[in-house]
Amino acid sequence: MLMKRTARERVAPGWGAHDTIASAVRAAAAGATVSVHPGEYRESVVLNRDVTLMAEKGPGTVRIVSPRGPAITVHGGAAAVRDITVAGTAPGEPALLLRGGTPDVRGCEVTGGRIEVTGDAVAALAACTVVGADRASVRLTGTSRTVLDDLAIRIAGGDGVVVDDAARAECTGARIDGAAGRGVHVAGTARARFTRCEVRGTRAAAVHAEGSAALVLSECRLHDADAHGVRLGGTAGRRGPAVPAAEPGDRPDGRRAGGRRPDAASAEEPRTSSRHGVLLRRCEIARTGAAGVLAEDEAAAVLSDCHVHDTSRAGIFATGSGELELDGVRAVDIDGSALAAAGDAVLRARGGTFARTTANGLYAAERAEVTLTGCEVQDTAYTAVHLAGGARATLSGCRIRETFEYGIRVCERAELAADGTRVRDARLAGVLVEGGDAVLRDCGIEHVRNGIALRTTHRPLVSGCEVGDVAEVGVEVGPGGGAVLEDVQVRRTGSTGIFLDAGSTARIDGCAVREVEGTGLFAGAGARPRVRDLTVERPGRNGVFVAEGAAGIFEDCRIRDAGYPAIYVEADAAPVLRRCTVEGGDHDLVVCDGAEPVVEDCGSEGVRDGVLPEGRAPAAGTGAAVAGARDGARAGADDGGEDDTRPPEERLAELRAELDRLVGLDRVKHDIVGLTKLMRMVKVRQEAGLPPPPLSRHLVFAGNPGTGKTTVARLYGGFLHALGLLRRGHLVETDRGDLVGEYVGHTAPKTQAVFRRALGGVLFIDEAYALVPHAQSGDFGQEAVSTLVKLMEDHRDDVVVIVAGYPAEMARFLASNAGLGSRFTRTLTFEDYGSGELVRIVQHHADRHRYECPAETVESLHRFFDELPRGGQFGNGRAARQVFQLMTERHARRIADDLAAAAPGDLTTLLPADLPDAEAL
């Protein structure tokens, strides 16, 4: 059988039948191949029928340079171009223009111009390179359909790939490097899919979709963009499924397994797996100058198994009416918040990890709606989940840990619904609700400073939650607030288990407080709780403390083994105690003079000095039980010092003795004693009806660390309390971290909350100069200072404020606000300790711990401290304590080497050999 031969035309100036490519194309029959000898051809080639244009093998390349317009234009037919270099010379004009037919371009390089596919062309391009295009490198428009495989774009003067109008594109294995604009831009009603592509080094967004475009990015890497990784705007993704999902049998070149080219029949495209028309699947987005992924306007997208990291702002940000769905997404190592939502945006995440951020894990504001399911949020510099404005968030089965601020913070009008979520290792509260509302169900809070703080006028619900291993308060209901606590378990707190602040109206049902160091449940002044079925076991202080003026109903409560009186009722309090039982401890019920509790059917068992009858008793609102409880009112209360009814002279003498025992500080001691005498005269004049002299009780403590400033502040509060000039005399120690918020409007509430805790006592602000850092006029610390100045004026008779820090820095602090100087008129200077004083401190600690320092050890200590460097970080008294600790450690190692031969005195004698090296401090 004879085989039909394909016609072939050859272009080789001086060698073949044709000198120009155009003449060979005109002479070629349908289906013919035009082979071109290597060389440069300055002409414009037009292909409008089935012809293959290819470079001959051999040294050199075939380079077509157009004097004007495109170098190659395809108008129709099944034209093919192979291994040709195409150069554009006209600015703004394409170098390779595919306007119709089904062109197939492979192995070509385009320089100085772009590839443009337009009209109704159905094109395939493979292994092509575009270098140095003045504008977009590849532009796909009209109703064209294009398959791009192994495309390389370098140094584009504008965007890399543009898909616009109603074009359709599928791109696999593209590499876009160094675009002056966007790497990929999809707009209009275009639809595009990019698979295993890399976009890097763009000046604008790596990928930008807008208009009503639809887009799929699968296994793509977008990195080192100066702007966003992916930016979605307009209504991109809102049109529903419009981009074909990968199907079995698809080849990278866009042909089906059976060999079909992409043609008009591909209009019947399979549906995507998402209800949105923008899908990112298994993509990596890294090192961006703005957000990793931004959805704005009305754009919508799904991200599945994507990794976003090292972005310079938010990792993933939805704003406007944007909508994002995240499934298995990681956003980590973010210079900003991992997730952010604002405006009317909707953001949903399932099974994601959001970690290592310089701001929040999630920040939601305005009217945004966020849902996190089974997500992990961890290692954040700011609050892990922060809700502000009118944002609403639902957290289900999430894990939040390792944050320098709050685990979850709900502010302003925001709303939170959390179910089965656990928070741990937060430097501040696990959950803080201030101004918004919340529902917490079956959540766990542990290893935080405070467990759950509810400071809002709404009535948050906390149900089935566990709070444990908390440094301070387990659950707090703020002043005037309301809350519902159901089946809440509080265990191991450093202070109060459940704290109900002044005027609060909480409802507590079926809760338990166990092994707390403070009081089990504290009801503040004017509080009106309704408490039923409360269990308090082994509290370090009271089981239930009802403060002055508080009331409420306490039914079916059980208190076991309280360290202080199980139930303590302050003056003017009128709670109803109904069917309550007390087991173990020294005292069951203490009622102060003026209190009017109603005690119904209560009893005690195993109480050493009880007033309630064994088992239940008749109602005793004014009977023997209450009278006996008043007789025992001196047995102890939750606030140290408030229940101390010794004569003032006795208390003053004890405080003076404690002051005298302090090492050194002679000038400070003299000043404190002088202030005490002056304050006593103020008290006498007030009692005589005379006006007090103009005097500020607030003080500045100027001195280096470790010089006893905190101890003296505590004693000063005790002196004023003993003189009747402070109600409580307690000390509240704080610093910048407790007073300054991280967002506009958050500092004043934080400062006010700390100040309220100090009312009736002393507020001690360590390193106060940190509130006004150098060269930061917009810092939120200025707001804290202004708030403090106003509060000091409003409560000038009910609080003492002491600011402390380095002497030079304190002078700058006082000069930062005009109101500070008039309120801090006296400075006490704490001098550094001399060597002899440091030795005495060591000897003091040795005496307390039953060690002995013989003469040779004391002499060596003097030499040690004389030679010890005294730089800016020297700790004074802390350094002396550290020396003593290191000495005991070295002593233990020395004795342990020959413990059997040690004499009794060896166990307690510290020798010069036990002194540490100076480098150890």
C-alpha positions in Angstrom: 0.0 0.0 0.0 1.4 3.5 -0.9 1.5 5.9 2.0 0.3 9.5 1.4 3.2 11.9 2.0 2.6 15.2 3.8 3.6 18.3 1.8 6.6 20.2 3.2 7.9 23.6 2.4 11.4 24.8 3.4 12.6 28.3 4.2 16.4 28.8 3.9 17.5 32.0 2.2 20.0 31.1 -0.5 19.5 27.4 0.1 15.8 26.4 -0.2 12.7 27.2 -2.3 11.6 30.2 -0.1 13.5 33.2 1.1 10.7 34.3 3.5 8.4 32.5 5.9 5.4 34.3 4.5 5.9 33.0 1.0 6.4 29.5 2.3 3.2 29.7 4.3 1.3 30.9 1.2 2.6 28.1 -0.9 2.0 25.4 1.8 -0.9 23.0 1.3 -3.4 22.3 4.1 -1.7 20.2 6.7 1.8 21.0 5.4 4.8 21.7 7.5 7.0 24.7 6.9 10.5 24.2 8.2 12.7 27.2 8.8 16.5 27.2 8.7 18.0 29.0 11.7 18.4 32.7 11.3 16.7 36.0 11.8 13.6 36.8 9.7 12.3 40.4 9.8 8.7 40.0 8.7 5.2 39.5 9.9 3.8 36.0 9.5 0.1 35.4 9.3 -1.3 31.8 9.7 -5.0 31.2 8.8 -5.2 27.5 8.0 -3.8 24.1 9.0 -0.1 24.5 8.8 2.8 23.7 11.1 5.6 26.3 11.3 8.8 24.8 12.9 12.5 25.4 13.3 14.9 23.1 11.6 17.3 21.3 13.9 20.8 22.5 13.9 23.0 25.2 15.4 21.3 28.6 16.0 17.7 29.6 16.4 14.9 30.8 14.2 14.1 34.3 15.2 11.2 36.2 13.7 11.3 40.0 14.2 8.3 42.0 13.1 9.0 45.5 11.7 5.5 46.5 12.9 2.6 44.7 14.6 2.8 41.1 15.8 5.6 38.8 14.5 3.1 35.9 14.2 -0.6 36.2 13.9 -3.0 33.2 13.8 -6.4 34.0 12.4 -7.9 30.5 12.0 -7.3 26.9 11.3 -5.3 24.3 13.2 -2.0 26.2 13.0 1.0 25.0 15.0 4.2 26.8 15.9 7.3 24.9 17.1 10.6 26.1 18.6 10.5 29.6 17.2 11.8 32.8 18.8 9.4 35.7 18.3 10.5 39.3 19.0 8.2 42.2 19.3 9.3 45.7 18.4 6.2 47.9 18.6 5.5 49.1 22.2 2.1 47.9 23.5 1.7 45.4 20.6 1.7 41.6 21.0 4.6 39.7 19.6 2.5 36.6 19.2 -1.2 37.1 18.5 -3.7 34.2 18.4 -7.1 35.5 17.2 -8.9 32.4 16.0 -8.8 28.7 15.1 -7.1 26.2 17.3 -3.4 27.2 17.4 -0.9 24.9 19.1 2.4 26.7 20.1 5.3 24.7 21.7 8.9 25.4 22.7 8.8 29.0 21.6 10.4 32.1 23.2 8.8 35.5 23.0 10.8 38.6 23.8 10.0 42.3 23.8 6.3 41.7 23.6 3.4 39.6 24.8 1.5 36.6 23.9 -2.1 37.5 23.3 -5.0 35.0 22.8 -8.2 36.7 21.9 -11.4 36.4 19.8 -12.7 32.9 19.8 -9.3 31.2 19.6 -8.9 27.8 21.3 -5.2 27.7 21.9 -2.6 25.4 23.5 0.8 26.7 24.5 3.5 24.4 26.0 7.1 24.9 27.1 7.0 28.6 26.1 9.0 31.5 27.6 8.2 35.2 27.6 11.0 37.6 28.5 11.0 41.4 29.0 7.4 42.1 27.9 6.8 45.9 28.3 3.3 45.2 29.7 1.4 42.0 30.4 3.4 39.0 29.3 0.4 36.7 28.4 -3.0 38.2 27.8 -6.0 36.0 27.3 -9.2 37.9 26.3 -12.5 37.7 24.4 -14.1 34.3 24.5 -10.8 32.5 23.9 -9.9 29.2 25.6 -6.3 28.5 26.3 -4.3 25.6 27.8 -0.8 26.7 29.0 1.7 24.1 30.1 5.3 24.7 31.4 5.1 28.5 30.8 8.0 30.7 32.0 7.7 34.4 32.4 10.7 36.6 33.4 11.0 40.3 34.0 7.6 41.4 32.9 7.1 45.2 32.6 3.5 44.7 33.8 1.4 41.7 34.8 2.5 38.2 34.2 -0.7 36.4 33.0 -3.9 38.3 32.4 -7.2 36.5 31.9 -10.0 38.9 31.1 -13.4 39.4 29.4 -15.0 35.9 29.0 -11.8 34.0 28.4 -11.1 30.5 29.8 -7.7 29.3 30.8 -6.0 26.3 32.3 -2.3 26.7 33.2 0.0 23.9 34.5 3.6 24.2 35.7 4.0 28.0 35.0 6.9 30.0 36.5 6.3 33.7 36.8 9.3 35.7 38.1 9.8 39.4 38.6 6.6 40.9 37.3 6.5 44.7 37.8 2.7 44.3 38.3 0.7 41.3 39.3 1.8 37.7 38.6 -1.7 36.6 37.6 -4.7 38.9 37.0 -8.1 37.4 36.4 -11.0 39.8 35.7 -14.3 40.3 33.9 -16.2 37.0 33.7 -13.1 35.0 33.0 -12.4 31.6 34.4 -9.0 30.2 35.1 -7.3 27.3 36.7 -3.6 27.2 37.7 -1.9 24.0 38.7 1.6 23.5 40.2 2.5 27.1 39.2 5.0 29.4 40.9 4.8 33.1 41.2 7.5 35.1 42.8 9.0 38.6 43.2 6.0 40.6 42.0 5.6 44.3 42.8 1.9 44.0 43.1 -0.2 41.0 44.2 1.0 37.6 43.2 -2.5 36.7 42.1 -5.4 39.2 41.7 -9.0 38.1 40.8 -11.7 40.7 40.5 -14.9 41.5 38.5 -17.0 38.4 38.4 -14.0 36.1 37.7 -13.7 32.5 38.8 -10.3 30.9 39.7 -8.8 27.7 40.9 -5.2 27.6 42.2 -4.0 24.1 42.9 -0.6 23.2 44.4 0.8 26.6 43.6 3.6 28.6 45.3 3.2 32.3 45.6 6.1 34.0 47.4 8.2 37.1 47.8 5.5 39.5 46.5 5.8 43.2 47.6 2.0 43.3 48.1 -0.6 40.6 48.7 -0.2 36.9 47.9 -3.8 36.5 46.7 -6.1 39.5 46.3 -9.8 38.9 45.6 -12.1 41.8 44.8 -15.4 42.7 43.1 -17.7 39.7 43.0 -14.9 37.2 42.2 -15.9 33.8 43.3 -19.6 34.7 43.8 -20.8 33.3 40.5 -20.7 29.7 41.9 -19.0 26.7 40.2 -17.5 27.8 36.9 -14.0 26.4 36.8 -13.4 22.7 35.9 -12.1 20.6 38.7 -9.3 18.1 37.9 -10.7 14.9 36.5 -9.0 11.5 36.1 -7.4 11.2 32.7 -6.6 14.9 32.3 -3.2 15.5 30.8 -1.0 18.5 31.6 -1.2 19.8 28.1 -4.9 20.2 28.3 -5.8 17.3 26.1 -8.0 14.5 27.3 -6.5 11.0 27.6 -8.2 10.2 24.3 -6.3 12.9 22.5 -9.0 15.6 22.2 -7.7 19.2 22.0 -9.3 21.9 24.0 -11.9 23.2 21.6 -15.4 24.8 21.7 -16.9 21.5 23.0 -15.2 22.2 26.4 -17.9 24.7 27.2 -19.7 21.8 29.0 -17.3 22.0 32.1 -17.7 19.8 35.2 -18.6 21.5 38.4 -16.1 22.4 41.1 -16.2 20.8 44.5 -17.0 24.2 46.1 -20.0 26.4 46.0 -17.7 29.3 45.4 -16.0 30.0 42.1 -12.5 30.7 43.7 -10.7 27.8 45.1 -7.1 27.6 46.5 -6.1 24.0 47.1 -2.8 22.8 48.6 -1.1 26.2 47.9 1.8 27.8 49.7 1.8 31.6 50.1 4.9 33.1 51.8 6.9 36.3 52.4 4.4 38.8 51.2 4.5 42.6 51.8 0.8 42.7 52.6 -1.8 40.1 53.6 -1.2 36.6 52.4 -4.9 36.3 51.2 -7.2 39.3 51.0 -10.9 39.0 50.1 -12.6 42.4 49.8 -15.7 43.9 48.2 -18.0 40.9 47.6 -15.4 38.3 46.7 -15.6 34.8 48.0 -13.2 31.9 48.1 -12.4 28.5 49.5 -8.9 27.6 50.8 -8.2 23.9 51.3 -4.9 22.5 52.8 -3.1 25.7 52.2 0.0 27.0 54.0 0.4 30.8 54.6 3.5 32.0 56.3 5.9 34.9 56.8 3.5 37.6 55.7 4.1 41.2 56.6 0.5 41.8 57.7 -2.5 39.6 58.3 -2.1 36.1 57.0 -5.7 35.9 55.8 -8.0 38.9 55.8 -11.7 39.2 54.8 -13.3 42.6 54.6 -16.1 44.4 52.9 -18.7 41.7 52.2 -16.0 39.2 51.4 -16.4 35.5 52.3 -13.7 32.9 53.0 -14.0 29.2 53.8 -10.8 27.6 55.1 -10.3 23.9 55.4 -7.1 22.5 56.9 -5.3 25.9 56.4 -2.1 26.8 58.3 -1.2 30.5 58.8 2.0 30.7 60.8 4.9 33.0 61.4 2.8 36.0 60.6 3.9 39.6 61.2 0.4 40.7 62.1 -2.7 38.7 62.9 -3.1 35.2 61.4 -6.8 35.7 60.6 -8.6 39.1 60.3 -12.2 39.9 59.5 -13.8 43.3 59.2 -16.8 45.1 57.6 -19.6 42.5 56.8 -17.2 39.8 56.0 -17.8 36.1 56.7 -14.9 33.8 57.6 -15.2 30.1 58.3 -12.3 27.9 59.2 -12.2 24.1 60.0 -9.2 22.1 61.2 -6.8 25.0 60.8 -3.6 26.1 62.6 -2.9 29.7 63.3 0.3 30.3 65.2 3.4 32.4 65.9 2.0 35.9 65.2 3.2 39.3 66.2 -0.4 40.4 66.8 -3.6 38.3 67.2 -4.4 34.8 66.1 -7.8 36.0 65.1 -8.9 39.7 65.0 -12.6 40.3 64.1 -14.2 43.8 64.1 -17.2 45.8 62.8 -19.9 43.4 61.7 -17.8 40.4 60.7 -18.9 36.8 61.3 -16.3 34.2 62.1 -16.7 30.4 62.7 -13.7 28.3 63.8 -14.2 24.6 64.1 -11.5 22.3 65.4 -8.8 24.9 65.0 -5.6 25.6 66.9 -4.6 29.2 67.8 -1.3 29.5 69.6 1.9 31.5 70.3 0.5 34.9 69.7 2.0 38.2 70.9 -1.4 39.8 71.4 -4.7 38.2 72.4 -5.2 34.9 70.6 -8.9 35.6 69.6 -9.9 39.3 69.8 -13.5 40.3 68.9 -14.3 44.0 68.7 -17.1 46.3 67.3 -20.1 44.2 66.5 -18.2 41.1 65.4 -19.7 37.7 66.1 -17.6 34.5 66.5 -18.4 30.9 67.0 -15.6 28.6 68.3 -16.3 24.9 68.4 -13.7 22.3 69.5 -10.8 24.8 69.2 -7.5 24.8 71.1 -6.0 28.2 72.2 -2.7 28.3 74.0 0.5 30.3 74.6 -0.5 33.9 74.2 1.1 36.9 75.9 -2.3 38.5 76.5 -5.8 37.0 76.7 -6.9 33.7 75.2 -10.2 35.2 74.1 -11.2 38.9 74.4 -14.7 40.1 73.6 -15.1 43.9 73.5 -17.6 46.6 72.7 -20.7 45.0 71.1 -19.1 41.8 70.0 -20.6 38.4 70.6 -18.9 35.0 71.3 -20.3 31.5 71.3 -17.7 28.9 72.3 -18.4 25.2 72.6 -15.8 22.6 73.6 -13.0 25.0 73.3 -9.9 24.9 75.6 -7.7 27.8 76.5 -4.4 27.4 78.3 -1.1 29.3 79.0 -2.4 32.8 78.6 -0.4 35.5 80.4 -3.7 37.4 81.2 -7.3 36.1 81.4 -8.3 32.9 79.5 -11.5 34.6 78.5 -12.3 38.3 79.0 -15.7 39.7 78.1 -15.8 43.5 78.4 -18.8 45.2 76.8 -20.0 42.4 74.6 -21.8 39.1 75.3 -20.8 35.5 75.3 -22.0 31.9 75.7 -19.4 29.4 76.8 -20.3 25.7 76.9 -18.1 22.8 77.9 -15.0 24.9 77.7 -11.7 24.4 79.6 -9.5 27.2 80.9 -6.2 26.4 82.6 -2.7 27.7 83.3 -3.7 31.4 82.9 -3.5 34.5 85.2 -7.3 34.8 85.5 -9.8 32.2 84.2 -13.0 33.9 82.9 -13.5 37.6 83.5 -17.1 38.8 82.6 -17.1 42.6 82.8 -20.2 43.5 80.8 -23.7 44.7 81.3 -25.0 41.7 79.3 -25.6 38.4 81.0 -23.1 35.9 79.6 -23.8 32.2 80.0 -21.0 29.9 81.2 -22.2 26.3 81.3 -20.3 23.1 81.9 -16.9 24.7 81.8 -13.8 23.8 83.8 -11.4 26.4 85.1 -8.2 25.2 86.8 -4.6 26.0 87.7 -5.2 29.8 87.6 -2.7 32.3 89.1 -5.4 34.6 90.4 -9.3 34.6 90.1 -11.1 31.6 88.6 -14.3 33.3 87.4 -15.0 37.0 87.8 -18.3 38.9 87.2 -17.5 42.6 87.0 -19.1 45.6 88.7 -22.8 45.9 88.0 -22.6 43.0 85.7 -24.8 39.9 85.4 -23.9 36.4 84.4 -25.3 32.9 84.5 -22.9 30.2 85.7 -24.1 26.6 85.4 -22.2 23.4 86.3 -18.9 25.4 86.3 -15.9 23.6 88.0 -13.2 25.9 89.4 -10.0 24.2 90.8 -6.7 25.4 92.1 -6.6 29.2 91.8 -4.1 31.5 93.5 -6.9 33.8 94.7 -10.7 33.7 94.7 -12.6 30.9 93.0 -15.6 32.9 91.9 -15.4 36.7 92.4 -18.7 38.7 92.1 -17.8 42.4 92.0 -19.8 45.3 93.5 -23.4 45.5 92.4 -23.3 42.4 90.3 -26.3 40.1 89.9 -25.0 36.7 88.9 -27.0 33.4 88.9 -24.9 30.4 90.0 -26.3 26.9 89.8 -24.6 23.6 90.3 -21.1 24.9 90.4 -18.0 23.7 92.4 -14.9 25.4 93.7 -12.1 23.2 95.0 -8.6 23.7 96.4 -8.3 27.5 95.8 -5.9 29.6 97.8 -8.3 32.4 98.4 -12.1 32.5 99.1 -14.4 30.1 97.3 -17.1 32.6 96.4 -16.8 36.4 97.1 -19.8 38.6 96.8 -18.8 42.2 96.7 -20.5 45.3 98.1 -24.0 45.6 96.9 -23.9 42.3 95.0 -27.2 40.3 94.7 -26.3 36.8 93.5 -28.7 33.9 93.4 -26.6 30.8 94.3 -27.9 27.3 94.3 -26.2 23.9 94.8 -22.7 25.4 95.2 -19.9 23.1 96.5 -16.7 24.7 98.0 -14.0 22.3 99.1 -10.7 23.1 100.9 -10.5 26.9 100.2 -7.4 28.6 101.7 -9.7 31.3 103.1 -13.4 31.6 103.4 -15.9 29.3 101.6 -18.3 32.2 101.0 -17.6 35.8 101.8 -20.5 38.3 101.6 -19.1 41.8 101.6 -20.6 45.0 103.1 -24.0 45.9 101.8 -24.3 42.7 99.7 -27.4 40.4 99.8 -28.5 37.6 97.6 -29.8 34.1 98.1 -27.6 31.1 98.9 -29.4 27.7 98.8 -28.2 24.2 99.2 -24.6 25.1 99.4 -21.9 22.8 100.9 -18.6 24.1 102.3 -15.9 21.7 103.4 -12.6 22.3 105.3 -12.3 26.0 104.8 -9.1 27.7 106.0 -11.0 30.7 107.3 -14.6 30.9 108.5 -16.7 28.9 106.0 -19.3 31.7 105.7 -18.3 35.3 106.5 -20.9 38.1 106.4 -19.7 41.7 106.7 -21.5 44.6 108.2 -24.7 45.8 106.5 -24.9 42.6 104.5 -28.2 40.8 104.3 -27.9 37.4 102.5 -30.4 34.6 102.7 -28.7 31.3 103.7 -31.0 28.4 103.1 -30.2 24.7 103.6 -26.5 25.3 103.6 -24.1 22.9 105.3 -20.5 23.3 106.6 -18.1 20.4 107.2 -14.8 20.7 109.0 -12.7 23.8 109.7 -12.6 26.1 112.7 -15.7 28.2 112.1 -18.8 27.7 110.2 -20.5 31.2 110.2 -19.1 34.6 111.2 -21.5 37.6 111.1 -20.2 41.1 111.7 -22.0 43.8 113.7 -24.7 45.4 111.6 -25.2 42.4 109.3 -28.7 41.0 109.0 -28.4 37.6 107.3 -31.4 35.2 107.2 -30.3 31.7 108.1 -32.8 29.0 107.3 -32.4 25.2 107.9 -28.6 25.4 107.9 -26.2 23.2 109.8 -22.6 22.1 110.3 -20.6 18.9 111.1 -17.2 18.5 112.5 -16.6 22.2 113.0 -14.3 23.0 115.9 -15.9 26.2 116.9 -19.3 26.2 115.2 -22.4 28.3 115.8 -24.7 26.4 113.5 -26.4 23.3 115.0 -25.3 19.9 114.0 -27.5 19.0 111.0 -30.4 21.2 110.0 -32.0 23.7 112.4 -35.1 25.9 112.3 -34.9 29.3 110.7 -32.6 31.5 112.7 -32.7 34.9 111.1 -32.3 36.7 114.4 -31.7 33.8 116.7 -28.8 32.2 118.5 -26.9 31.0 115.4 -26.6 34.6 114.1 -25.7 36.0 117.5 -23.0 33.4 117.9 -21.7 34.1 114.5 -21.4 37.8 115.4 -19.4 36.8 118.5 -17.0 35.0 116.3 -16.6 37.9 113.8 -13.0 38.3 114.8 -12.1 34.9 113.5 -10.8 36.2 110.1 -11.9 37.5 106.7 -10.7 37.3 103.2 -8.9 40.6 103.1 -5.8 40.7 105.1 -5.9 43.5 107.7 -9.5 44.5 107.3 -10.5 42.3 110.3 -7.7 43.5 112.5 -9.4 45.3 115.4 -6.3 45.8 117.6 -5.8 49.3 118.8 -4.1 51.6 116.3 -1.1 52.1 118.6 -0.4 48.4 118.7 -0.7 48.0 114.9 1.5 51.1 114.3 4.1 49.8 116.7 4.2 46.5 114.8 4.5 48.2 111.5 7.3 50.5 112.9 9.2 47.4 114.1 8.9 45.8 110.7 10.2 49.0 109.1 13.1 49.2 111.5 14.1 45.6 110.6 14.7 46.5 107.0 18.4 46.7 106.2 19.7 50.2 105.3 17.3 52.8 103.9 17.8 55.1 106.8 16.6 58.2 104.9 13.6 56.4 103.6 12.7 55.2 107.1 13.0 58.7 108.4 10.7 60.0 105.7 8.1 57.3 106.2 8.0 57.9 110.0 7.7 61.7 109.3 4.9 61.1 106.9 3.1 58.9 109.4 3.3 61.7 112.0 2.0 64.2 109.5 -0.9 61.9 108.5 -1.7 61.4 112.2 -2.0 65.2 112.6 -4.2 65.3 109.5 -6.5 62.7 111.1 -6.7 64.6 114.4 -7.6 67.8 112.6 -10.3 66.1 110.7 -11.8 64.6 113.8 -11.7 68.1 115.4 -13.7 69.5 112.5 -10.7 71.4 111.1 -9.8 71.3 107.4 -6.8 69.2 106.5 -3.7 71.0 105.2 -3.0 70.9 101.5 -1.1 67.6 101.3 -0.7 64.9 98.7 -0.4 61.3 100.0 0.9 60.0 96.6 4.6 59.3 96.4 7.5 58.8 94.0 9.9 56.0 94.9 13.1 56.6 93.0 15.7 53.9 93.1 17.3 50.9 91.4 15.9 47.4 91.5 16.1 45.4 94.7 16.2 48.4 97.1 13.0 47.5 99.0 10.5 49.8 97.2 7.7 47.3 97.1 8.1 46.4 100.8 8.1 50.0 101.9 5.0 50.7 99.8 3.2 47.8 101.6 4.2 49.2 105.0 3.1 52.7 104.0 -0.4 51.4 103.2 -0.5 49.6 106.6 0.4 52.8 108.4 -2.4 54.7 106.7 -4.9 51.9 107.3 -3.9 51.9 111.0 -4.5 55.6 111.2 -7.9 55.2 109.6 -6.9 57.1 106.5 -7.3 54.1 104.2 -10.2 51.6 104.4 -8.1 48.5 103.7 -4.5 49.5 103.3 -3.8 46.6 100.9 -1.2 46.8 98.1 -2.0 46.3 94.4 1.2 46.0 92.4 1.0 46.7 88.7 3.0 47.8 85.6 2.6 48.9 82.0 1.3 45.5 80.9 -1.7 45.7 83.2 -2.6 49.2 82.3 -2.0 49.7 78.6 -4.1 48.1 75.9 -3.1 47.2 72.4 -5.9 48.9 70.5 -7.6 52.3 70.5 -10.1 52.6 73.3 -8.8 49.6 75.3 -6.4 51.3 77.6 -8.8 53.3 79.7 -10.9 50.2 80.7 -7.8 48.3 81.7 -6.5 51.1 83.8 -9.8 51.7 85.5 -10.1 48.0 86.3 -6.7 47.9 88.0 -7.5 51.2 89.8 -10.7 49.8 91.2 -8.9 46.9 92.8 -6.7 49.4 94.6 -9.5 51.5 96.1 -9.1 51.7 99.9 -5.4 50.8 99.6 -2.2 51.5 97.7 -1.7 51.3 93.9 2.0 50.6 93.3 3.1 51.1 89.7 6.6 49.7 89.1 8.7 51.0 86.3 6.1 53.7 85.8 8.3 55.5 83.2 7.4 52.7 80.8 4.0 54.3 80.4 5.7 57.2 78.5 8.4 55.6 76.3 10.9 57.8 74.5 10.0 59.2 71.1 6.6 57.5 71.0 4.1 60.3 71.3 1.2 58.2 70.0 1.8 55.4 72.5 -1.3 54.2 74.4 0.6 54.7 77.7 -0.2 58.4 77.5 -3.9 57.4 77.7 -3.2 55.3 80.8 -1.4 58.3 82.4 -4.3 60.7 81.7 -6.8 58.1 83.0 -4.8 57.7 86.2 -4.6 61.5 86.8 -8.4 61.7 86.5 -9.0 58.7 88.8 -6.6 60.0 91.4 -8.6 63.3 91.5 -12.0 61.5 91.6 -10.9 59.2 94.4 -8.3 61.3 96.2 -9.4 60.3 99.7 -9.7 56.6 99.0 -6.4 55.6 97.4 -2.7 56.2 97.5 -0.7 55.9 94.3 3.0 55.2 94.4 5.1 55.3 91.2 8.5 53.7 91.2 11.5 53.3 89.0 15.0 54.5 88.1 15.6 58.1 89.4 16.4 59.7 86.0 13.5 58.0 84.3 11.0 59.0 87.0 11.9 62.7 86.4 11.0 62.2 82.7 7.8 60.5 83.7 6.6 63.3 85.9 7.3 65.8 83.2 5.2 63.9 80.7 1.9 65.1 82.0 1.0 68.5 83.6 -1.3 66.9 86.1 1.4 64.5 87.5 3.6 67.1 89.1 0.9 68.5 91.3 -0.2 65.1 92.5 3.3 63.7 93.2 5.0 66.4 95.3 7.3 64.1 97.4 10.0 61.8 96.2 11.6 59.1 98.4 15.1 58.1 97.2 16.1 54.5 97.7 19.9 54.4 97.7 21.8 51.4 96.5 23.0 49.0 99.3 26.6 49.2 100.4 28.7 46.0 100.9 28.0 45.9 104.6 24.2 46.2 104.1 24.3 43.4 101.5 26.2 41.2 103.9 23.5 41.9 106.6 20.9 40.8 104.1 22.7 37.6 103.5 23.0 37.0 107.3 19.3 37.8 107.7 18.4 35.0 105.2 20.9 32.7 106.8 19.2 33.2 110.2 15.7 32.6 108.8 16.9 29.3 107.3 19.0 28.2 110.2 22.4 28.6 108.7 25.5 30.1 110.3 28.0 32.5 108.8 31.3 32.4 110.9 33.6 35.4 111.0 35.7 34.3 108.1 32.6 33.8 105.9 31.4 37.3 106.8 34.8 38.7 105.9 34.8 36.9 102.6 31.3 38.2 101.9 32.5 41.8 102.4 35.3 41.3 99.9 32.9 39.6 97.5 30.5 42.5 97.4 33.3 45.1 97.3 34.6 43.5 94.2 31.2 42.7 92.6 30.5 44.9 89.5 27.6 47.3 90.1 26.2 47.9 86.6 22.8 49.1 85.6 21.4 45.6 86.0 22.7 45.1 89.6 19.9 43.8 91.7 20.8 45.1 95.2 18.8 43.1 97.7 17.8 40.6 95.1 21.5 40.1 94.3 22.1 39.4 98.0 19.3 36.9 98.1 20.7 35.2 95.0 24.2 35.0 96.6 22.6 33.3 99.7 20.8 30.8 97.5 23.9 30.0 95.5 25.9 29.6 98.7 23.4 27.0 100.0 23.5 25.1 96.7 27.3 25.0 96.8 27.2 24.1 100.5 24.9 21.2 99.7 27.1 19.9 96.9 30.2 20.2 99.2 28.6 18.3 102.1 27.0 15.7 99.8 30.5 14.6 98.6 31.2 13.2 102.1 27.9 13.2 103.9 28.7 10.2 106.1 31.6 12.0 107.7 29.8 15.4 108.2 29.6 16.7 111.7 26.2 18.2 112.9 27.7 21.7 112.6 28.7 21.1 109.0 25.1 20.9 108.0 24.4 24.5 109.0 27.8 26.3 108.5 28.4 28.3 105.4 32.1 28.7 104.6 34.0 31.0 102.3 34.4 28.2 99.8 30.6 28.3 99.3 30.7 31.8 97.8 29.8 31.7 94.1 31.8 33.2 91.3 30.7 36.7 90.4 29.9 35.5 86.9 27.1 33.4 88.3 25.0 36.4 89.2 
